[in-house]
Amino acid sequence: MPKILLVKTSSMGDVIHNLPVVSDILFHFPDAEIDWVVEESFAGVPALHPGVQEIIPVAVRRWRRNLFNRAVCAEISAFAHRVRSKVYDVVLDTQGLIKSAAIARLAHGARCGFDRYSAREPLAALFYDKTVRVEKSQHAVVRNRLLAGRAFGYIPDDPVNYGITAPSLDLPWLPAGSFAVLLHATSRDDKLWPAEDWITLGAHLNSRGIACVLPWGSEAEHRRSRQLAERIPSAIVPPAMSLQEAATLLSQAVAAVGVDTGLIHLAAALKVPVVALYCASEPGLTGVYTSSASVNLGGSGSPPDPARVISALEGLMR
């Protein structure tokens, strides 16, 4: 029964792109015990996969702001103790950064990761006992799967399997009929799709009898949701949600349309029809990755127009 520790800490989209690795490993090694080190704010993602045994949260993003704080030092020590508490057959770092490689180095077991030609930060390869070359020109999901396959001696099979199921939580504010989720919020303003375009899309969905739900994660995003809802008929601004509640919401939607943000990848992983909008980044290597149930539109400096989005959405919903 192989014991495996996966190291993929952030961001949400990257963590979601690593879920198929769990499914692949368990397909080839059904008795494998898989643990996962992940940033505390994204720990809910691997928790959706029944094949993950133990989730070990790390807080590099928070710790690095207060490295010399006594409480932070105690947290770091407790994390290191927890990572070292098991002996693993393989510690697999699919992130390829110095920080993730250093975390992998803390664990007991054969550390494996990308070689210096494949890693996002080549120096990370110095931390591993075994390195694997995986072409950089491929999508992140493919790279993760190939790294694991070459590390464990199997060839990943298609189609990709994220292996997750949304919890069945009660969301009493949901509309009674069909609804689509519009993920308008993202971490960078240059990735935002124009408000007028969201309003055009929302009006189209309303004409089809499909309500629009506008999630948010910060006060600024909440204001934007309310402003859009004022101009989109029958739109709903939900209360603040946990990741599990967001997964429940997405799993019940007839479709999701969203900018470059982690939740759009979660929707795709849950097999919801997805139109992903790219305004300031290219989707080729890190865009939504599923099957015919999703489409990436736009690119850096070339946001898609509403007509193209509506056409793609109609095609997916058919």
BALOBA-1460 file (C-alpha; in Angstrom, 3 decimals):
// residues 318
<rec num="1" residu="m" x="0.000" y="0.000" z="0.000"/>
<rec num="2" residu="p" x="2.053" y="2.991" z="-1.216"/>
<rec num="3" residu="k" x="1.961" y="6.137" z="0.902"/>
<rec num="4" residu="i" x="2.170" y="9.288" z="-1.197"/>
<rec num="5" residu="l" x="2.380" y="12.963" z="-0.290"/>
<rec num="6" residu="l" x="1.382" y="15.485" z="-2.958"/>
<rec num="7" residu="v" x="2.710" y="19.028" z="-2.685"/>
<rec num="8" residu="k" x="0.635" y="21.564" z="-4.641"/>
<rec num="9" residu="t" x="-0.026" y="24.576" z="-2.487"/>
<rec num="10" residu="s" x="-1.568" y="27.295" z="-4.656"/>
<rec num="11" residu="s" x="-3.312" y="28.988" z="-6.351"/>
<rec num="12" residu="m" x="-6.895" y="27.678" z="-6.512"/>
<rec num="13" residu="g" x="-6.784" y="27.007" z="-10.235"/>
<rec num="14" residu="d" x="-3.421" y="25.234" z="-9.926"/>
<rec num="15" residu="v" x="-4.723" y="23.100" z="-7.058"/>
<rec num="16" residu="i" x="-7.785" y="22.128" z="-9.117"/>
<rec num="17" residu="h" x="-5.507" y="21.246" z="-12.047"/>
<rec num="18" residu="n" x="-3.753" y="18.768" z="-9.756"/>
<rec num="19" residu="l" x="-6.907" y="16.824" z="-8.815"/>
<rec num="20" residu="p" x="-6.646" y="14.421" z="-11.786"/>
<rec num="21" residu="v" x="-3.296" y="13.244" z="-10.390"/>
<rec num="22" residu="v" x="-5.149" y="11.745" z="-7.426"/>
<rec num="23" residu="s" x="-7.612" y="9.972" z="-9.729"/>
<rec num="24" residu="d" x="-4.793" y="8.659" z="-11.938"/>
<rec num="25" residu="i" x="-2.742" y="7.324" z="-9.034"/>
<rec num="26" residu="l" x="-5.730" y="5.549" z="-7.523"/>
<rec num="27" residu="f" x="-6.669" y="4.055" z="-10.886"/>
<rec num="28" residu="h" x="-3.241" y="2.437" z="-11.153"/>
<rec num="29" residu="f" x="-2.681" y="1.874" z="-7.417"/>
<rec num="30" residu="p" x="-6.137" y="1.431" z="-5.819"/>
<rec num="31" residu="d" x="-4.684" y="0.872" z="-2.341"/>
<rec num="32" residu="a" x="-2.564" y="4.023" z="-2.336"/>
<rec num="33" residu="e" x="-2.830" y="6.378" z="0.643"/>
<rec num="34" residu="i" x="-2.601" y="9.950" z="-0.604"/>
<rec num="35" residu="d" x="-2.026" y="13.028" z="1.548"/>
<rec num="36" residu="w" x="-1.781" y="16.603" z="0.227"/>
<rec num="37" residu="v" x="-0.005" y="19.791" z="1.374"/>
<rec num="38" residu="v" x="-1.999" y="22.857" z="0.286"/>
<rec num="39" residu="e" x="-2.365" y="26.517" z="1.250"/>
<rec num="40" residu="e" x="-4.884" y="26.879" z="4.055"/>
<rec num="41" residu="s" x="-7.245" y="29.033" z="1.962"/>
<rec num="42" residu="f" x="-7.503" y="26.314" z="-0.707"/>
<rec num="43" residu="a" x="-7.706" y="23.280" z="1.589"/>
<rec num="44" residu="g" x="-11.355" y="22.833" z="0.632"/>
<rec num="45" residu="v" x="-10.381" y="21.842" z="-2.914"/>
<rec num="46" residu="p" x="-8.607" y="18.511" z="-2.236"/>
<rec num="47" residu="a" x="-11.242" y="17.892" z="0.452"/>
<rec num="48" residu="l" x="-13.751" y="17.444" z="-2.385"/>
<rec num="49" residu="h" x="-11.824" y="14.402" z="-3.665"/>
<rec num="50" residu="p" x="-12.656" y="11.216" z="-1.714"/>
<rec num="51" residu="g" x="-9.247" y="9.792" z="-2.614"/>
<rec num="52" residu="v" x="-7.342" y="12.284" z="-0.469"/>
<rec num="53" residu="q" x="-6.776" y="10.857" z="3.007"/>
<rec num="54" residu="e" x="-5.182" y="13.715" z="4.949"/>
<rec num="55" residu="i" x="-4.969" y="17.396" z="4.053"/>
<rec num="56" residu="i" x="-2.039" y="19.267" z="5.573"/>
<rec num="57" residu="p" x="-2.627" y="23.027" z="5.407"/>
<rec num="58" residu="v" x="0.334" y="25.361" z="4.985"/>
<rec num="59" residu="a" x="0.229" y="29.147" z="5.288"/>
<rec num="60" residu="v" x="3.254" y="30.427" z="3.369"/>
<rec num="61" residu="r" x="1.298" y="33.435" z="2.096"/>
<rec num="62" residu="r" x="0.371" y="34.497" z="5.608"/>
<rec num="63" residu="w" x="3.594" y="33.459" z="7.346"/>
<rec num="64" residu="r" x="5.959" y="35.370" z="5.083"/>
<rec num="65" residu="r" x="4.404" y="38.661" z="6.208"/>
<rec num="66" residu="n" x="5.321" y="37.955" z="9.866"/>
<rec num="67" residu="l" x="8.225" y="35.525" z="9.777"/>
<rec num="68" residu="f" x="9.679" y="36.663" z="13.093"/>
<rec num="69" residu="n" x="6.391" y="36.683" z="14.981"/>
<rec num="70" residu="r" x="6.465" y="34.157" z="17.837"/>
<rec num="71" residu="a" x="3.031" y="32.721" z="17.013"/>
<rec num="72" residu="v" x="3.993" y="32.335" z="13.352"/>
<rec num="73" residu="c" x="7.229" y="30.587" z="14.300"/>
<rec num="74" residu="a" x="5.192" y="28.184" z="16.442"/>
<rec num="75" residu="e" x="2.831" y="27.494" z="13.519"/>
<rec num="76" residu="i" x="5.751" y="26.798" z="11.180"/>
<rec num="77" residu="s" x="7.282" y="24.418" z="13.712"/>
<rec num="78" residu="a" x="3.948" y="22.599" z="14.144"/>
<rec num="79" residu="f" x="3.570" y="22.309" z="10.365"/>
<rec num="80" residu="a" x="7.074" y="20.880" z="9.956"/>
<rec num="81" residu="h" x="6.399" y="18.364" z="12.742"/>
<rec num="82" residu="r" x="3.153" y="17.280" z="11.096"/>
<rec num="83" residu="v" x="4.763" y="16.850" z="7.654"/>
<rec num="84" residu="r" x="7.530" y="14.744" z="9.230"/>
<rec num="85" residu="s" x="5.126" y="12.618" z="11.281"/>
<rec num="86" residu="k" x="4.741" y="10.036" z="8.485"/>
<rec num="87" residu="v" x="7.163" y="8.179" z="6.273"/>
<rec num="88" residu="y" x="6.060" y="8.298" z="2.629"/>
<rec num="89" residu="d" x="7.115" y="6.102" z="-0.245"/>
<rec num="90" residu="v" x="7.042" y="9.122" z="-2.558"/>
<rec num="91" residu="v" x="6.761" y="12.865" z="-1.954"/>
<rec num="92" residu="l" x="5.641" y="14.358" z="-5.265"/>
<rec num="93" residu="d" x="5.945" y="18.113" z="-5.825"/>
<rec num="94" residu="t" x="3.884" y="19.045" z="-8.878"/>
<rec num="95" residu="q" x="4.353" y="22.797" z="-8.399"/>
<rec num="96" residu="g" x="8.017" y="23.156" z="-9.298"/>
<rec num="97" residu="l" x="8.757" y="26.217" z="-7.166"/>
<rec num="98" residu="i" x="11.523" y="26.664" z="-4.607"/>
<rec num="99" residu="k" x="8.939" y="27.081" z="-1.834"/>
<rec num="100" residu="s" x="7.094" y="23.871" z="-2.762"/>
<rec num="101" residu="a" x="10.365" y="21.966" z="-3.192"/>
<rec num="102" residu="a" x="11.477" y="23.127" z="0.262"/>
<rec num="103" residu="i" x="8.218" y="21.809" z="1.709"/>
<rec num="104" residu="a" x="8.749" y="18.494" z="-0.066"/>
<rec num="105" residu="r" x="12.254" y="18.368" z="1.387"/>
<rec num="106" residu="l" x="10.817" y="18.525" z="4.914"/>
<rec num="107" residu="a" x="8.935" y="15.245" z="4.453"/>
<rec num="108" residu="h" x="10.344" y="11.754" z="4.950"/>
<rec num="109" residu="g" x="10.353" y="9.866" z="1.661"/>
<rec num="110" residu="a" x="11.801" y="9.876" z="-1.839"/>
<rec num="111" residu="r" x="11.211" y="13.404" z="-3.164"/>
<rec num="112" residu="c" x="10.297" y="13.700" z="-6.810"/>
<rec num="113" residu="g" x="9.554" y="16.661" z="-9.065"/>
<rec num="114" residu="f" x="10.227" y="18.386" z="-12.361"/>
<rec num="115" residu="d" x="13.816" y="18.523" z="-13.614"/>
<rec num="116" residu="r" x="15.540" y="21.888" z="-14.060"/>
<rec num="117" residu="y" x="14.375" y="22.161" z="-17.668"/>
<rec num="118" residu="s" x="10.738" y="21.535" z="-16.690"/>
<rec num="119" residu="a" x="10.283" y="23.312" z="-13.341"/>
<rec num="120" residu="r" x="8.861" y="26.825" z="-13.180"/>
<rec num="121" residu="e" x="11.850" y="27.692" z="-10.979"/>
<rec num="122" residu="p" x="14.819" y="25.565" z="-12.127"/>
<rec num="123" residu="l" x="16.579" y="25.680" z="-8.733"/>
<rec num="124" residu="a" x="13.678" y="23.683" z="-7.286"/>
<rec num="125" residu="a" x="15.089" y="20.584" z="-8.967"/>
<rec num="126" residu="l" x="18.048" y="20.633" z="-6.555"/>
<rec num="127" residu="f" x="15.713" y="19.651" z="-3.692"/>
<rec num="128" residu="y" x="14.514" y="16.363" z="-5.247"/>
<rec num="129" residu="d" x="15.951" y="12.865" z="-5.122"/>
<rec num="130" residu="k" x="14.439" y="12.082" z="-8.518"/>
<rec num="131" residu="t" x="13.617" y="14.503" z="-11.319"/>
<rec num="132" residu="v" x="11.385" y="14.064" z="-14.339"/>
<rec num="133" residu="r" x="11.368" y="15.981" z="-17.594"/>
<rec num="134" residu="v" x="7.952" y="17.136" z="-18.810"/>
<rec num="135" residu="e" x="7.594" y="19.488" z="-21.746"/>
<rec num="136" residu="k" x="6.699" y="23.044" z="-20.708"/>
<rec num="137" residu="s" x="4.548" y="23.675" z="-23.777"/>
<rec num="138" residu="q" x="1.654" y="21.540" z="-22.475"/>
<rec num="139" residu="h" x="-1.345" y="22.470" z="-20.368"/>
<rec num="140" residu="a" x="-0.855" y="22.384" z="-16.589"/>
<rec num="141" residu="v" x="-3.261" y="19.448" z="-16.187"/>
<rec num="142" residu="v" x="-1.283" y="17.425" z="-18.733"/>
<rec num="143" residu="r" x="2.035" y="18.354" z="-17.110"/>
<rec num="144" residu="n" x="0.842" y="17.315" z="-13.661"/>
<rec num="145" residu="r" x="-0.488" y="14.006" z="-14.943"/>
<rec num="146" residu="l" x="2.648" y="13.242" z="-16.954"/>
<rec num="147" residu="l" x="4.909" y="14.061" z="-14.023"/>
<rec num="148" residu="a" x="3.004" y="11.656" z="-11.777"/>
<rec num="149" residu="g" x="2.795" y="9.000" z="-14.477"/>
<rec num="150" residu="r" x="6.533" y="9.117" z="-15.188"/>
<rec num="151" residu="a" x="7.328" y="9.146" z="-11.478"/>
<rec num="152" residu="f" x="5.167" y="6.078" z="-10.780"/>
<rec num="153" residu="g" x="5.626" y="4.227" z="-14.065"/>
<rec num="154" residu="y" x="2.244" y="4.511" z="-15.781"/>
<rec num="155" residu="i" x="0.766" y="6.352" z="-18.769"/>
<rec num="156" residu="p" x="-2.208" y="8.586" z="-17.848"/>
<rec num="157" residu="d" x="-5.429" y="7.563" z="-19.548"/>
<rec num="158" residu="d" x="-8.016" y="9.854" z="-21.125"/>
<rec num="159" residu="p" x="-10.469" y="11.349" z="-20.476"/>
<rec num="160" residu="v" x="-9.272" y="13.468" z="-17.582"/>
<rec num="161" residu="n" x="-11.012" y="12.673" z="-14.284"/>
<rec num="162" residu="y" x="-11.035" y="15.341" z="-11.573"/>
<rec num="163" residu="g" x="-12.741" y="12.875" z="-9.246"/>
<rec num="164" residu="i" x="-14.662" y="15.408" z="-7.165"/>
<rec num="165" residu="t" x="-18.260" y="15.603" z="-6.035"/>
<rec num="166" residu="a" x="-19.940" y="18.712" z="-4.637"/>
<rec num="167" residu="p" x="-21.531" y="18.374" z="-1.211"/>
<rec num="168" residu="s" x="-25.334" y="18.498" z="-1.014"/>
<rec num="169" residu="l" x="-25.723" y="21.622" z="1.090"/>
<rec num="170" residu="d" x="-28.927" y="23.574" z="1.598"/>
<rec num="171" residu="l" x="-28.807" y="26.988" z="-0.113"/>
<rec num="172" residu="p" x="-32.243" y="28.424" z="0.708"/>
<rec num="173" residu="w" x="-31.717" y="31.563" z="-1.374"/>
<rec num="174" residu="l" x="-31.363" y="29.677" z="-4.669"/>
<rec num="175" residu="p" x="-33.995" y="30.357" z="-7.336"/>
<rec num="176" residu="a" x="-36.621" y="27.688" z="-7.892"/>
<rec num="177" residu="g" x="-35.922" y="27.380" z="-11.623"/>
<rec num="178" residu="s" x="-32.851" y="27.191" z="-13.826"/>
<rec num="179" residu="f" x="-29.941" y="29.468" z="-13.097"/>
<rec num="180" residu="a" x="-26.455" y="30.278" z="-14.392"/>
<rec num="181" residu="v" x="-23.527" y="31.424" z="-12.267"/>
<rec num="182" residu="l" x="-21.722" y="34.555" z="-13.475"/>
<rec num="183" residu="l" x="-18.230" y="34.675" z="-11.983"/>
<rec num="184" residu="h" x="-17.385" y="38.303" z="-12.630"/>
<rec num="185" residu="a" x="-14.760" y="38.726" z="-9.873"/>
<rec num="186" residu="t" x="-11.035" y="38.074" z="-10.096"/>
<rec num="187" residu="s" x="-7.841" y="39.073" z="-8.342"/>
<rec num="188" residu="r" x="-6.688" y="41.602" z="-10.958"/>
<rec num="189" residu="d" x="-8.634" y="44.477" z="-12.453"/>
<rec num="190" residu="d" x="-7.153" y="43.880" z="-15.912"/>
<rec num="191" residu="k" x="-8.765" y="40.432" z="-15.930"/>
<rec num="192" residu="l" x="-12.268" y="41.860" z="-15.440"/>
<rec num="193" residu="w" x="-14.842" y="41.645" z="-18.227"/>
<rec num="194" residu="p" x="-16.672" y="44.950" z="-18.773"/>
<rec num="195" residu="a" x="-19.820" y="45.499" z="-16.717"/>
<rec num="196" residu="e" x="-21.887" y="46.341" z="-19.812"/>
<rec num="197" residu="d" x="-20.966" y="42.979" z="-21.320"/>
<rec num="198" residu="w" x="-22.117" y="41.132" z="-18.192"/>
<rec num="199" residu="i" x="-25.393" y="43.053" z="-18.353"/>
<rec num="200" residu="t" x="-25.885" y="42.063" z="-21.999"/>
<rec num="201" residu="l" x="-25.213" y="38.421" z="-21.150"/>
<rec num="202" residu="g" x="-27.512" y="38.567" z="-18.123"/>
<rec num="203" residu="a" x="-30.347" y="40.068" z="-20.162"/>
<rec num="204" residu="h" x="-30.002" y="37.256" z="-22.703"/>
<rec num="205" residu="l" x="-30.114" y="34.573" z="-20.002"/>
<rec num="206" residu="n" x="-33.141" y="36.232" z="-18.401"/>
<rec num="207" residu="s" x="-34.934" y="36.160" z="-21.768"/>
<rec num="208" residu="r" x="-34.358" y="32.403" z="-21.765"/>
<rec num="209" residu="g" x="-35.911" y="32.048" z="-18.294"/>
<rec num="210" residu="i" x="-32.511" y="31.476" z="-16.685"/>
<rec num="211" residu="a" x="-31.754" y="33.467" z="-13.538"/>
<rec num="212" residu="c" x="-28.247" y="34.817" z="-12.898"/>
<rec num="213" residu="v" x="-26.375" y="34.281" z="-9.621"/>
<rec num="214" residu="l" x="-23.496" y="36.683" z="-8.929"/>
<rec num="215" residu="p" x="-21.097" y="35.327" z="-6.256"/>
<rec num="216" residu="w" x="-18.525" y="37.527" z="-4.542"/>
<rec num="217" residu="g" x="-15.604" y="37.148" z="-2.177"/>
<rec num="218" residu="s" x="-14.692" y="40.630" z="-0.952"/>
<rec num="219" residu="e" x="-16.528" y="43.843" z="-0.169"/>
<rec num="220" residu="a" x="-15.439" y="45.375" z="-3.480"/>
<rec num="221" residu="e" x="-16.733" y="42.297" z="-5.317"/>
<rec num="222" residu="h" x="-19.943" y="42.470" z="-3.284"/>
<rec num="223" residu="r" x="-20.514" y="46.042" z="-4.463"/>
<rec num="224" residu="r" x="-19.881" y="44.987" z="-8.051"/>
<rec num="225" residu="s" x="-22.340" y="42.092" z="-7.705"/>
<rec num="226" residu="r" x="-25.022" y="44.467" z="-6.377"/>
<rec num="227" residu="q" x="-24.373" y="46.985" z="-9.151"/>
<rec num="228" residu="l" x="-24.707" y="44.306" z="-11.824"/>
<rec num="229" residu="a" x="-27.818" y="42.841" z="-10.184"/>
<rec num="230" residu="e" x="-29.513" y="46.232" z="-10.307"/>
<rec num="231" residu="r" x="-29.341" y="46.072" z="-14.108"/>
<rec num="232" residu="i" x="-29.807" y="42.345" z="-14.745"/>
<rec num="233" residu="p" x="-33.446" y="41.278" z="-14.341"/>
<rec num="234" residu="s" x="-34.048" y="38.597" z="-11.699"/>
<rec num="235" residu="a" x="-30.359" y="38.472" z="-10.752"/>
<rec num="236" residu="i" x="-29.437" y="37.135" z="-7.310"/>
<rec num="237" residu="v" x="-26.592" y="38.340" z="-5.104"/>
<rec num="238" residu="p" x="-25.949" y="35.456" z="-2.694"/>
<rec num="239" residu="p" x="-24.597" y="35.749" z="0.844"/>
<rec num="240" residu="a" x="-20.915" y="35.092" z="1.508"/>
<rec num="241" residu="m" x="-20.152" y="31.437" z="0.778"/>
<rec num="242" residu="s" x="-17.603" y="28.838" z="1.815"/>
<rec num="243" residu="l" x="-15.811" y="26.867" z="-0.882"/>
<rec num="244" residu="q" x="-18.089" y="23.907" z="-0.178"/>
<rec num="245" residu="e" x="-21.185" y="26.081" z="-0.630"/>
<rec num="246" residu="a" x="-19.733" y="27.499" z="-3.852"/>
<rec num="247" residu="a" x="-19.210" y="23.951" z="-5.113"/>
<rec num="248" residu="t" x="-22.832" y="23.107" z="-4.304"/>
<rec num="249" residu="l" x="-23.994" y="26.233" z="-6.141"/>
<rec num="250" residu="l" x="-21.912" y="25.508" z="-9.228"/>
<rec num="251" residu="s" x="-22.920" y="21.844" z="-9.372"/>
<rec num="252" residu="q" x="-26.607" y="22.807" z="-9.622"/>
<rec num="253" residu="a" x="-26.176" y="25.470" z="-12.315"/>
<rec num="254" residu="v" x="-27.114" y="24.953" z="-15.961"/>
<rec num="255" residu="a" x="-23.891" y="26.794" z="-16.866"/>
<rec num="256" residu="a" x="-21.140" y="29.016" z="-15.511"/>
<rec num="257" residu="v" x="-19.513" y="31.960" z="-17.234"/>
<rec num="258" residu="g" x="-16.482" y="33.487" z="-15.607"/>
<rec num="259" residu="v" x="-13.242" y="35.359" z="-15.895"/>
<rec num="260" residu="d" x="-9.814" y="33.930" z="-15.071"/>
<rec num="261" residu="t" x="-10.478" y="32.830" z="-11.503"/>
<rec num="262" residu="g" x="-10.299" y="29.635" z="-9.487"/>
<rec num="263" residu="l" x="-14.052" y="29.083" z="-9.305"/>
<rec num="264" residu="i" x="-14.377" y="28.808" z="-13.076"/>
<rec num="265" residu="h" x="-11.918" y="25.900" z="-12.954"/>
<rec num="266" residu="l" x="-13.951" y="24.388" z="-10.125"/>
<rec num="267" residu="a" x="-17.096" y="24.608" z="-12.254"/>
<rec num="268" residu="a" x="-15.351" y="22.800" z="-15.096"/>
<rec num="269" residu="a" x="-14.043" y="20.126" z="-12.721"/>
<rec num="270" residu="l" x="-17.635" y="19.577" z="-11.572"/>
<rec num="271" residu="k" x="-18.628" y="18.976" z="-15.226"/>
<rec num="272" residu="v" x="-20.758" y="22.108" z="-15.473"/>
<rec num="273" residu="p" x="-20.923" y="23.688" z="-18.968"/>
<rec num="274" residu="v" x="-18.357" y="26.507" z="-18.764"/>
<rec num="275" residu="v" x="-17.424" y="29.540" z="-20.831"/>
<rec num="276" residu="a" x="-14.176" y="30.991" z="-19.489"/>
<rec num="277" residu="l" x="-13.326" y="34.584" z="-20.393"/>
<rec num="278" residu="y" x="-9.733" y="35.769" z="-20.775"/>
<rec num="279" residu="c" x="-8.993" y="39.490" z="-20.964"/>
<rec num="280" residu="a" x="-5.392" y="39.845" z="-19.748"/>
<rec num="281" residu="s" x="-3.927" y="36.341" z="-19.893"/>
<rec num="282" residu="e" x="-3.631" y="33.483" z="-22.376"/>
<rec num="283" residu="p" x="-5.611" y="30.290" z="-21.693"/>
<rec num="284" residu="g" x="-3.338" y="27.907" z="-23.599"/>
<rec num="285" residu="l" x="-1.325" y="26.546" z="-20.661"/>
<rec num="286" residu="t" x="-3.548" y="27.307" z="-17.662"/>
<rec num="287" residu="g" x="-7.058" y="27.818" z="-19.046"/>
<rec num="288" residu="v" x="-10.081" y="25.688" z="-18.256"/>
<rec num="289" residu="y" x="-9.301" y="22.086" z="-19.155"/>
<rec num="290" residu="t" x="-12.023" y="19.495" z="-19.552"/>
<rec num="291" residu="s" x="-13.749" y="18.058" z="-22.579"/>
<rec num="292" residu="s" x="-16.390" y="19.407" z="-24.959"/>
<rec num="293" residu="a" x="-18.322" y="20.809" z="-21.972"/>
<rec num="294" residu="s" x="-16.141" y="23.916" z="-21.746"/>
<rec num="295" residu="v" x="-14.617" y="26.604" z="-23.914"/>
<rec num="296" residu="n" x="-11.971" y="29.295" z="-23.380"/>
<rec num="297" residu="l" x="-12.549" y="32.631" z="-25.133"/>
<rec num="298" residu="g" x="-10.336" y="35.681" z="-25.513"/>
<rec num="299" residu="g" x="-6.738" y="36.281" z="-24.551"/>
<rec num="300" residu="s" x="-4.294" y="38.903" z="-23.382"/>
<rec num="301" residu="g" x="-5.581" y="42.274" z="-24.534"/>
<rec num="302" residu="s" x="-8.431" y="40.730" z="-26.526"/>
<rec num="303" residu="p" x="-11.506" y="40.155" z="-24.346"/>
<rec num="304" residu="p" x="-14.351" y="38.325" z="-26.110"/>
<rec num="305" residu="d" x="-17.433" y="40.294" z="-27.094"/>
<rec num="306" residu="p" x="-20.868" y="39.372" z="-25.659"/>
<rec num="307" residu="a" x="-22.176" y="37.957" z="-28.939"/>
<rec num="308" residu="r" x="-19.343" y="35.448" z="-29.074"/>
<rec num="309" residu="v" x="-19.866" y="34.498" z="-25.434"/>
<rec num="310" residu="i" x="-23.611" y="34.035" z="-25.916"/>
<rec num="311" residu="s" x="-23.049" y="31.920" z="-29.030"/>
<rec num="312" residu="a" x="-20.553" y="29.670" z="-27.214"/>
<rec num="313" residu="l" x="-22.841" y="29.359" z="-24.196"/>
<rec num="314" residu="e" x="-25.843" y="28.429" z="-26.316"/>
<rec num="315" residu="g" x="-23.774" y="25.772" z="-28.039"/>
<rec num="316" residu="l" x="-22.714" y="24.219" z="-24.749"/>
<rec num="317" residu="m" x="-26.206" y="24.271" z="-23.236"/>
<rec num="318" residu="r" x="-27.603" y="22.527" z="-26.318"/>
